[in-house]
Amino acid sequence: MCLGIESTAHTFGASLVDDEDRIVTNVNSTYRPPPGIGIHPRKASEHLASVADEIVKAALTAKDDSSIDPDVIAYAAGPGLGPCLRIGATVGRALSSFLKKPLVPVHHGVAHLDIAMSIAKSRDPLAVLVSGGHTSILVHVGKRWRVYGETQDITLGNLLDMFAREAKLPSPGGLSVSKEAAKGVNMIRLPYTVKGNDVAYSGLLTAATSALQRQGNLADICFSLQETAFAMLAEAVERSLVQTRRSEVLIAGGVAASSRLKEMISSVAADHGASFHPVPVEYSGDCGAQIACSGRLAYESGLTISTSDSFVIPRWRLDEVDVPWIPRN
Amino acid sequence: MDTSKLASTPLHRGAEADLSLATIGPWRVVIKHRVRKEYRNPSLDRQIRHDRTVSEASIIHEAKMAGARVPSIVGIDVENNAIAMTYLEGTVARERLDEMGISEARKLLRSIGEQIGLLHAAGIVHGDLTTSNVIVSASGTPSIVDFGMSRRSLESEDRGVDLHLLQRSIVASHSKSVSSMMNAMIRGYEQTAGRKIAGSTWRKAREIARRGRYFAIR
């Protein structure tokens, strides 16, 4: 039984995953900044610290109210906001030394992919990771995920969040933008930047924001922003799929909750005879379950860490982490 | 020009375009048709296919004017987002290199280098420069094809990506003598692009290789 602790940004989560890769408990609490304001790292970390003990307690409590002892403690070591990461790491170290159980550091992005693969029973996919921290197209080669395409500037999550903030729409930005987009009909021309397998979103953000300042119709801008941004990614995914000839396409991360994005990527997969595996919405955003799931796999591969070496890594590239458990069987 | 009524046989299906073979007057031509993408908003889709068709055709034409061996544009079908260009007889360099010995391969690479130098000196980067996008005629002269990802650029970074991608694709067939192959290539490149461009581009290409970002998948 592996306990996973997530605290990379706005969410504190704790979850238990059993030896059969089943999610037993998954309890999360998310800090929501007021509309028009981004996540303040200190305020977020204060929220995480205030809920940590009750979340962990709830995650270690079975349906019949009995408490469960984990065999392994996994914590999200990065990437993320330093003050937030340290909350989860502190809780992880404390539990590990008190319960005398091994400690496992987990890469938050790898964990997004692991939980999506576990649920979909995916073996060796072309993976699309879309969140506030990542916008990458990945394939697993050798021991690591390799970046086949990625954003050259801001992430898709950033784009939607920053635009939503400008438009004074509530967090999470992706959901607010998609609600507005549903009312939009007119396609406004916005910069569409695909360079090979890479995308660049900063020009799109600037153009959408200035359309807003010119008193454009919010619904139309949201509609056009979403159509343009998602189509760019879909094109980069299609190119990568043709080149890598993978037979599965997986999509994970917070922005994978978007039904329009899933519709587009699914169309690309179908067009090239690949199966499509979107992460279920309840596990798309940051949660304890992703850390528990990834931590269990890492532990089975012998990747534990001593308490004295259990640092947090705020900047940690996904392609620099050993992930020997893929292809999954 | 209307390519939709031409009798053609399918040749290849890529990520964004279908290639087919046809005959126009005395020429055997390749029709590159940018197909509609289901996932894309229709008006956005129309715009992108139109812009890219026009831009690709004009870059191929510019490359030709710069003296590079590339297909000749026979016609542009703006309504159908298609380009008709001359079909080049030959084999892809990837296959030719597989069969060649080192000295023959070096000769071919030098001559490929000359072609790339001509493009780069004219401010054109290819964007997808692998040995699969070089056609070698029976007499051994290489031509460069598929300008779908090409752009106008004077950045050494963009030129460096071209050389790096070429090197990655050579690794597959001549892994033991890559550096000797690339030396031959860069000599040809220097001849047409000049010392200054060659120096900065090659430095960038090696820097890009160290980043480990563009890697060979097969």
HADDOCK unambig.tbl for C-alpha pairs under 7 A between the chains (distance, minus, plus):
assign (segid A and resid 147 and name CA) (segid B and resid 213 and name CA) 6.87 0.50 0.50
assign (segid A and resid 196 and name CA) (segid B and resid 149 and name CA) 6.69 0.50 0.50
assign (segid A and resid 227 and name CA) (segid B and resid 41 and name CA) 6.57 0.50 0.50
assign (segid A and resid 231 and name CA) (segid B and resid 39 and name CA) 6.87 0.50 0.50
assign (segid A and resid 231 and name CA) (segid B and resid 40 and name CA) 5.66 0.50 0.50
assign (segid A and resid 238 and name CA) (segid B and resid 15 and name CA) 6.22 0.50 0.50
assign (segid A and resid 239 and name CA) (segid B and resid 15 and name CA) 5.31 0.50 0.50
assign (segid A and resid 242 and name CA) (segid B and resid 15 and name CA) 6.09 0.50 0.50
assign (segid A and resid 244 and name CA) (segid B and resid 217 and name CA) 6.44 0.50 0.50
assign (segid A and resid 264 and name CA) (segid B and resid 39 and name CA) 4.73 0.50 0.50
assign (segid A and resid 267 and name CA) (segid B and resid 38 and name CA) 7.00 0.50 0.50
assign (segid A and resid 267 and name CA) (segid B and resid 39 and name CA) 6.14 0.50 0.50
